[in-house]
């Protein structure tokens, strides 16, 4: 998840690409896991 945060901040990849890079079968699984851990969605994190 730390790698996900880094990739989101760099904004070189979209959420679907990051989910794939981290081995999630679907972006929705990645989004759910990210939100469970940090309390916000990956998109919300990348904007903040």
PAZAKE-442022 format. One record per residue (C-alpha): residue number from 0; chain; residue in one letter; x, y, z. Coordinates in steps of 0.5 Angstrom, whole numbers, plus 500, padded with zeros to 3 digits. Layout:
N
[NUM; "A"; "a"; [X; Y; Z]];
...
end
This chain:
48
[0; "A"; "x"; [500; 500; 500]];
[1; "A"; "x"; [506; 505; 501]];
[2; "A"; "x"; [508; 504; 494]];
[3; "A"; "x"; [501; 505; 492]];
[4; "A"; "x"; [501; 512; 496]];
[5; "A"; "x"; [508; 514; 492]];
[6; "A"; "x"; [505; 512; 485]];
[7; "A"; "x"; [498; 516; 487]];
[8; "A"; "x"; [503; 522; 489]];
[9; "A"; "x"; [507; 522; 483]];
[10; "A"; "x"; [501; 522; 478]];
[11; "A"; "x"; [504; 518; 473]];
[12; "A"; "x"; [499; 512; 473]];
[13; "A"; "x"; [491; 512; 474]];
[14; "A"; "x"; [488; 508; 479]];
[15; "A"; "x"; [487; 502; 475]];
[16; "A"; "x"; [494; 501; 473]];
[17; "A"; "x"; [496; 502; 480]];
[18; "A"; "x"; [491; 496; 482]];
[19; "A"; "x"; [494; 492; 476]];
[20; "A"; "x"; [502; 493; 478]];
[21; "A"; "x"; [500; 491; 486]];
[22; "A"; "x"; [497; 485; 483]];
[23; "A"; "x"; [490; 486; 485]];
[24; "A"; "x"; [485; 483; 480]];
[25; "A"; "x"; [480; 489; 479]];
[26; "A"; "x"; [481; 496; 481]];
[27; "A"; "x"; [475; 495; 486]];
[28; "A"; "x"; [479; 491; 490]];
[29; "A"; "x"; [484; 495; 491]];
[30; "A"; "x"; [480; 501; 492]];
[31; "A"; "x"; [476; 498; 498]];
[32; "A"; "x"; [483; 495; 501]];
[33; "A"; "x"; [486; 502; 500]];
[34; "A"; "x"; [480; 506; 503]];
[35; "A"; "x"; [480; 500; 509]];
[36; "A"; "x"; [487; 502; 511]];
[37; "A"; "x"; [487; 510; 510]];
[38; "A"; "x"; [480; 512; 510]];
[39; "A"; "x"; [479; 515; 504]];
[40; "A"; "x"; [479; 513; 496]];
[41; "A"; "x"; [486; 513; 492]];
[42; "A"; "x"; [483; 518; 488]];
[43; "A"; "x"; [481; 523; 494]];
[44; "A"; "x"; [488; 521; 496]];
[45; "A"; "x"; [491; 523; 490]];
[46; "A"; "x"; [488; 530; 490]];
[47; "A"; "x"; [489; 532; 497]];
end
